[in-house]
Amino acid sequence: MEGEKMITEKLAHFVAETGVGDIPEGALKVARMGITDCIGVTFPGSLEPLGKIMRDYAKKMGGVAESSIIGSNIKTSPYLAALANGTMGHALDYDDMGGFGHPSVALAPAVLAIGESIGASGKDILAAYVIGFEVAVCLCGPLMESHYTRGWHSTDNFGTLGAAAAVAWLLKLNVHQVRMALGIAASLAGGLRQNFGTMTKPLHAGQAAANGIQAALLAQAGFTADENIIETPLGFTRVFGHGEEVDWAKASEGLGKTLNITAPNFSGIAIKPYPACGGTHGGIDASIFLKNEYELQSDDIAEVELGTSPFLPQVLIHHRPKTGLEGKFSLEYTVARALHSGEVKLRHLTDEGVNEPPIKGLIERMKWVEKYPMPSLGQQREGLGATSVTVKLKDGKEYSHEVSISKGLPQKPLTSDEFNEKYKDCASTVLSKDGVEKSLDMLSNLAGVKNVRELMETVTKK
């Protein structure tokens, strides 16, 4: 249509021209949940081996001490703080999911690091998160299926552009500068799913946040890039969408009008009750139900049948996990753990836990069956489709349970008490009891915080 903006320009106008007052309270509330949960899971993530590596790396690389590394007394550059916090936040795969993958670990570390650097208000941080979420989801919508199945990690690829947009909004970049930031970010995006189950998977989140900062700061300084990077022949759509033809006018028709973060057909983000890939959660729920309902003992189980769509095996790639990290991407392990222990907690996702003889023995008695059709893109975003667990006992009895909406999804959210307890449980791994309460109080009223530096004081060690 003559006069209609191309998608890169349209996104840039959305970022540059949306004000705080244009974002409804409901969207800010979802952003607060995402940021709170992200900070919470970063605490235990900081205690993982990769946490020490990231802190040591940040200290070695140096930088102006403007932004805090969560759970430590280290201040460094916004880029390095975002890199460390995003990586640690995704270390346990306990962070939220929705939109374009794992939104908060890509967006929250970026807006917090830049926000602390410039002294932004809590409400501005929340608004920037929403802006970044909307840009990333707009891009993700028509590209996600082919993108993901070919091995790209969407949290990194779309998250980098979302983080760039969020930071550009905080820095008040104009339309031209936002286009440059998106162009730079597109060349920095990456992340391969083969690295799931290694330290590099969470690095994808950290680099999305950090590269978003780098792109926006370079654009602010006058650095150039292609101004139509999304739709240009050798640009983002062609490379990450693998040659798909996208009707961007249709894909972006709701941009700035209906927010995806609160849309009825999308429903925001999911807060995880279990520290493993979201694709395992239906199986975990089903297994916990079966164990409790029928008082199952793992030694009495002859066989377990895992019924899924063809999509889940593409995500849960570790069928015989050897490490705790691999266990997070193993339906076999998480179901075995739930059937054996009746729960799946942080302490179970360790190298020792994965290799317990009773668990390994139960895994050997499992088989996958293709029971459901390939889920739609919307279903993939909202929980990766249905999962059934059928347990056949040695005495001939058989029990089965199916879960299509797992706990924590927007359709079955955690209660406020469960949400707060998850934060407290995570934060208490690093902070004192008073520190946990103080930080949670401030996060609960983030929209009223005048300077985000006040918040960051509560989530770092003195």
VOGU-3710 file (C-alpha; in Angstrom, 3 decimals, decimal comma):
1> megekmitek> 0,000/0,000/0,000  1,390/3,353/-0,996  2,641/5,356/1,940  2,621/2,394/4,313  5,746/2,136/6,448  8,100/-0,807/6,038  8,383/-3,003/9,114  11,736/-1,689/10,399  10,517/1,884/10,134  7,179/0,966/11,685
11> lahfvaetgv> 8,883/-0,644/14,660  11,153/2,377/15,041  8,175/4,749/15,137  6,511/2,543/17,744  9,610/2,636/19,944  10,367/6,331/19,537  6,814/7,617/19,770  5,242/5,506/22,528  5,051/7,284/25,862  4,742/5,896/29,376
21> gdipegalkv> 1,144/7,038/29,460  0,355/4,948/26,389  1,090/1,698/28,230  -1,820/0,343/30,299  -1,422/-0,697/33,912  -2,097/-4,331/33,048  0,962/-4,437/30,805  3,122/-2,800/33,465  1,913/-5,408/35,964  3,033/-8,257/33,719
31> armgitdcig> 6,387/-6,518/33,243  6,782/-6,239/37,018  6,158/-9,965/37,382  8,735/-10,740/34,709  11,394/-8,497/36,199  10,737/-9,758/39,745  10,939/-13,395/38,682  14,079/-12,743/36,634  15,886/-11,126/39,549  14,715/-13,923/41,844
41> vtfpgslepl> 16,064/-16,794/39,742  19,319/-14,920/39,172  20,287/-15,409/42,836  20,593/-19,210/42,745  21,901/-18,928/39,185  24,748/-16,799/40,523  25,847/-19,718/42,724  26,259/-22,053/39,759  29,772/-22,555/38,317  28,910/-20,281/35,409
51> gkimrdyakk> 28,072/-17,529/37,896  31,639/-17,398/39,137  32,924/-17,532/35,563  30,729/-14,578/34,556  31,726/-12,490/37,583  35,419/-13,218/37,035  35,030/-12,376/33,356  33,342/-9,071/34,157  36,097/-8,134/36,613  38,784/-9,086/34,114
61> mggvaessii> 37,202/-7,053/31,314  36,774/-4,011/33,543  34,588/-1,106/32,516  33,082/1,940/34,189  31,372/0,895/37,444  27,816/1,965/36,597  25,708/-1,183/36,815  25,407/-3,978/39,375  25,853/-7,709/39,031  22,990/-9,238/41,012
71> gsniktspyl> 23,950/-11,208/44,116  27,426/-9,684/44,291  29,177/-6,459/45,258  30,529/-5,970/41,736  29,723/-2,953/39,616  30,789/-2,832/36,014  29,701/-1,476/32,650  26,026/-1,833/31,649  27,090/-4,238/28,878  28,971/-6,587/31,209
81> aalangtmgh> 26,335/-6,368/33,954  23,615/-7,343/31,488  25,770/-10,152/30,095  26,388/-11,582/33,563  22,865/-11,093/34,914  21,163/-12,480/31,821  23,397/-15,542/31,795  22,964/-16,213/35,512  19,221/-15,575/35,253  18,867/-18,323/32,654
91> aldyddmggf> 21,391/-20,688/34,248  18,798/-22,885/35,948  16,085/-22,589/33,278  13,824/-21,478/36,108  12,995/-18,132/34,497  9,707/-17,251/32,825  8,637/-18,155/29,320  6,265/-16,754/26,710  6,263/-14,401/23,776  9,463/-15,222/21,961
101> ghpsvalapa> 10,944/-17,823/24,305  12,297/-16,618/27,631  11,509/-12,899/27,549  12,614/-11,595/30,918  16,201/-12,861/30,890  16,742/-11,012/27,612  14,883/-7,821/28,532  15,161/-7,308/32,298  18,994/-7,391/32,570  19,227/-4,868/29,735
111> vlaigesiga> 16,749/-2,341/31,124  18,034/-2,737/34,689  21,663/-2,198/33,674  20,960/0,866/31,557  18,337/2,076/34,005  20,836/1,964/36,865  23,408/3,719/34,709  21,141/6,658/33,823  19,049/6,722/37,010  15,746/5,762/35,379
121> sgkdilaayv> 12,552/5,415/37,383  10,932/2,080/38,109  7,981/2,954/35,882  10,326/3,722/32,993  11,988/0,339/33,495  8,611/-1,374/33,304  7,595/0,576/30,212  10,876/-0,204/28,450  10,341/-3,911/29,172  6,903/-3,735/27,529
131> igfevavclc> 8,328/-1,943/24,466  11,040/-4,572/24,040  8,563/-7,411/24,525  6,235/-6,050/21,847  9,009/-5,576/19,276  10,418/-9,066/19,831  6,996/-10,726/19,673  6,049/-8,828/16,520  9,169/-10,187/14,820  8,811/-13,651/16,301
141> gplmeshytr> 5,218/-14,274/15,221  5,648/-15,152/11,540  9,192/-16,543/11,840  9,207/-18,679/14,975  8,287/-22,096/13,609  10,856/-22,447/10,822  13,383/-20,443/12,833  13,247/-22,741/15,854  13,010/-26,047/14,026  16,163/-25,215/12,052
151> gwhstdnfgt> 18,202/-24,868/15,213  18,088/-21,180/16,139  17,392/-20,174/19,735  14,597/-17,605/19,673  15,396/-16,108/23,079  18,679/-14,851/21,656  17,686/-13,986/18,101  14,467/-12,094/18,825  15,554/-11,106/22,313  18,535/-9,161/20,979
161> lgaaaavawl> 16,271/-6,910/18,903  13,764/-6,655/21,731  16,485/-5,619/24,173  17,813/-3,079/21,666  14,331/-1,588/21,348  13,847/-1,482/25,128  17,177/0,264/25,713  16,572/2,615/22,778  13,317/3,639/24,436  15,047/4,295/27,761
171> lklnvhqvrm> 17,714/6,363/26,008  15,015/8,307/24,132  16,460/7,585/20,706  14,732/9,105/17,699  13,242/7,125/14,820  16,447/7,118/12,761  18,537/6,031/15,747  16,125/3,229/16,595  16,376/1,952/13,009  20,143/1,948/13,365
181> algiaaslag> 19,904/0,135/16,703  17,723/-2,565/15,163  20,121/-2,857/12,240  23,101/-3,303/14,531  21,232/-5,734/16,771  20,233/-7,907/13,819  23,897/-8,488/13,016  24,635/-9,372/16,635  21,814/-11,889/17,031  22,637/-15,582/17,252
191> glrqnfgtmt> 22,261/-18,677/19,390  22,112/-22,365/18,430  19,862/-24,916/20,120  22,520/-27,602/19,951  24,019/-25,857/22,968  20,945/-26,616/25,088  22,144/-28,448/28,184  25,436/-26,546/28,342  26,516/-23,223/29,849  26,213/-21,622/26,440
201> kplhagqaaa> 22,424/-21,933/26,412  22,041/-19,382/29,247  24,780/-17,299/27,632  22,317/-16,763/24,782  20,093/-14,788/27,165  22,997/-12,787/28,535  24,295/-11,891/25,115  20,813/-10,886/23,939  20,604/-8,387/26,809  24,181/-7,187/26,388
211> ngiqaallaq> 24,041/-6,951/22,603  20,812/-4,990/22,844  22,655/-2,472/25,016  25,603/-2,389/22,631  23,335/-1,791/19,636  21,406/1,053/21,274  24,493/2,786/22,647  26,274/2,593/19,298  23,218/3,967/17,522  23,029/6,793/20,043
221> agftadenii> 26,662/7,635/19,204  25,954/7,780/15,467  26,961/4,255/14,409  25,249/3,157/11,212  23,533/0,025/9,921  21,046/-0,848/7,208  17,883/1,120/7,927  15,534/-1,622/6,665  17,259/-4,609/8,251  14,129/-6,665/8,880
231> etplgftrvf> 12,761/-6,708/5,346  15,842/-6,137/3,169  16,784/-9,068/0,845  19,802/-10,117/2,908  18,336/-9,087/6,225  16,759/-10,575/9,319  13,646/-12,124/7,754  15,499/-13,856/4,945  18,286/-15,205/7,149  16,410/-16,167/10,319
241> ghgeevdwak> 13,160/-17,005/8,554  14,993/-19,100/5,953  13,550/-17,401/2,904  9,937/-17,198/4,096  7,781/-14,526/2,512  6,226/-12,534/5,323  3,313/-10,121/5,067  4,707/-7,716/7,612  1,802/-5,303/7,190  -0,548/-8,015/8,422
251> aseglgktln> 1,863/-9,324/11,053  2,275/-5,855/12,566  -1,253/-4,516/12,140  -1,868/-4,526/15,890  1,452/-2,910/16,825  0,815/-0,088/19,269  -2,912/-0,828/19,344  -3,235/-4,215/21,019  -0,373/-5,250/23,255  0,690/-8,886/22,952
261> itapnfsgia> 1,819/-8,931/26,564  -1,822/-8,715/27,722  -3,774/-9,829/24,628  -6,521/-12,433/25,347  -5,148/-14,769/22,668  -1,614/-14,553/23,992  -1,844/-13,847/27,700  1,596/-12,605/28,644  4,230/-14,674/30,380  4,331/-17,919/32,313
271> ikpypacggt> 6,084/-18,113/35,682  7,754/-21,484/36,096  7,025/-23,621/39,159  9,784/-26,083/38,197  13,475/-25,366/37,412  13,484/-27,069/34,013  12,523/-26,390/30,417  8,848/-25,496/30,088  8,353/-28,435/27,765  8,805/-30,775/30,741
281> hggidasifl> 6,155/-29,143/32,915  3,117/-30,985/31,569  4,859/-34,292/32,169  5,916/-33,223/35,655  2,365/-32,141/36,555  0,927/-35,405/35,233  3,516/-37,489/37,098  3,023/-35,711/40,415  -0,734/-36,216/40,066  -0,295/-39,937/39,379
291> kneyelqsdd> 2,135/-40,456/42,244  -0,101/-38,693/44,754  -3,397/-40,082/43,487  -2,302/-43,723/43,349  0,560/-43,669/45,884  2,976/-44,971/43,276  6,412/-46,339/44,147  9,029/-46,212/41,416  10,154/-49,826/42,110  6,645/-51,048/41,244
301> iaevelgtsp> 6,668/-49,442/37,794  7,198/-51,749/34,820  6,894/-49,181/32,034  6,157/-45,497/31,476  4,711/-44,203/28,237  5,230/-40,529/27,388  2,623/-39,212/24,985  3,516/-35,961/23,219  3,344/-34,157/19,906  6,270/-34,315/17,440
311> flpqvlihhr> 7,349/-30,886/18,680  8,510/-31,788/22,179  11,363/-34,103/21,089  12,773/-31,155/19,136  13,035/-29,205/22,392  13,767/-31,918/24,963  16,800/-33,329/23,246  18,493/-35,198/26,101  16,938/-38,648/26,450  19,693/-40,115/28,633
321> pktglegkfs> 21,012/-37,078/30,503  24,363/-37,277/32,236  24,433/-33,830/33,888  22,029/-31,604/35,759  22,030/-29,165/32,847  21,054/-31,903/30,426  18,391/-33,059/32,878  16,592/-29,747/32,439  15,981/-30,700/28,803  14,954/-34,292/29,417
331> leytvaralh> 11,317/-35,333/29,680  12,499/-38,773/30,771  14,490/-37,455/33,715  11,934/-34,925/34,958  9,083/-37,468/34,740  11,224/-40,093/36,468  12,109/-37,624/39,208  8,475/-36,599/39,699  7,321/-40,225/39,858  10,123/-41,122/42,273
341> sgevklrhlt> 10,169/-38,052/44,539  6,768/-36,448/44,003  8,421/-33,117/43,238  11,068/-31,497/41,059  13,197/-28,949/42,899  16,474/-27,126/42,336  18,319/-29,751/44,390  17,234/-32,440/41,922  18,713/-30,772/38,842  22,290/-31,637/39,709
351> degvneppik> 24,791/-34,060/38,227  24,318/-36,293/41,270  20,543/-36,188/41,064  20,443/-37,109/37,401  22,683/-40,120/37,995  20,879/-41,662/40,971  20,493/-45,416/40,201  16,720/-45,614/40,861  16,149/-42,669/38,511  18,371/-44,049/35,765
361> gliermkwve> 16,644/-47,404/36,067  13,219/-45,799/35,698  14,357/-43,860/32,643  15,311/-47,132/30,949  11,693/-48,261/31,321  10,308/-45,286/29,419  9,213/-44,872/25,824  7,882/-41,950/23,782  4,752/-42,211/21,638  3,462/-39,614/19,216
371> kypmpslgqq> -0,015/-39,050/20,614  -0,892/-35,486/19,639  -0,617/-33,497/16,403  2,009/-30,822/15,893  0,864/-27,872/18,030  0,142/-24,543/16,439  2,531/-21,655/16,955  0,180/-20,247/19,593  0,109/-23,580/21,446  3,896/-23,790/21,302
381> reglgatsvt> 4,128/-20,367/22,900  1,547/-21,230/25,544  3,016/-24,450/26,871  4,358/-26,598/24,020  1,204/-28,684/23,714  -0,304/-31,543/25,708  1,604/-34,323/27,470  0,276/-37,581/28,847  2,006/-39,977/31,222  0,846/-43,599/31,345
391> vklkdgkeys> 2,265/-45,788/34,108  2,093/-49,571/33,807  2,759/-51,392/37,067  4,331/-54,794/37,525  1,037/-56,135/38,924  -0,731/-55,275/35,669  -2,484/-52,098/36,807  -2,278/-49,076/34,512  -2,836/-45,411/35,255  -2,744/-42,420/32,921
401> hevsiskglp> -3,064/-38,662/33,207  -2,982/-35,911/30,598  -2,031/-32,269/31,070  -2,649/-29,707/28,343  -2,271/-26,575/30,497  0,560/-26,904/32,978  0,839/-25,014/36,242  2,319/-21,543/35,891  0,895/-20,792/32,462  -1,300/-17,673/32,218
411> qkpltsdefn> -4,373/-19,915/32,055  -3,315/-21,624/35,310  -1,130/-19,016/37,034  0,706/-19,278/40,300  -1,141/-17,584/43,123  0,313/-14,382/44,550  1,547/-16,342/47,548  3,165/-18,990/45,310  4,785/-16,288/43,199  6,184/-14,501/46,257
421> ekykdcastv> 7,329/-17,778/47,822  9,251/-18,658/44,681  11,027/-15,289/44,844  11,793/-15,687/48,549  13,064/-19,233/48,086  15,400/-18,105/45,307  16,555/-14,848/46,895  17,270/-16,516/50,249  20,110/-18,445/48,613  22,111/-15,189/48,668
431> lskdgveksl> 20,315/-12,512/50,701  19,496/-12,368/54,396  15,863/-12,731/55,471  15,596/-8,951/55,886  17,251/-8,460/52,505  14,774/-10,792/50,835  11,807/-8,931/52,317  13,225/-5,498/51,491  13,929/-6,386/47,877  10,524/-8,014/47,402
441> dmlsnlagvk> 8,771/-4,994/48,897  10,561/-2,702/46,475  9,873/-4,954/43,508  6,203/-5,140/44,491  6,063/-1,351/44,196  8,478/-0,997/41,290  6,248/1,484/39,470  6,646/3,847/42,388  10,449/3,635/42,666  11,921/7,004/41,720
451> nvrelmetvt> 15,384/5,707/40,830  16,125/2,083/39,986  19,479/2,437/41,754  17,474/2,088/44,981  16,250/-1,315/43,815  19,681/-2,505/42,734  21,032/-1,665/46,190  18,642/-4,264/47,614  19,627/-7,114/45,257  23,392/-6,887/45,672
461> kk> 25,675/-8,012/48,478  27,311/-5,362/50,602
//
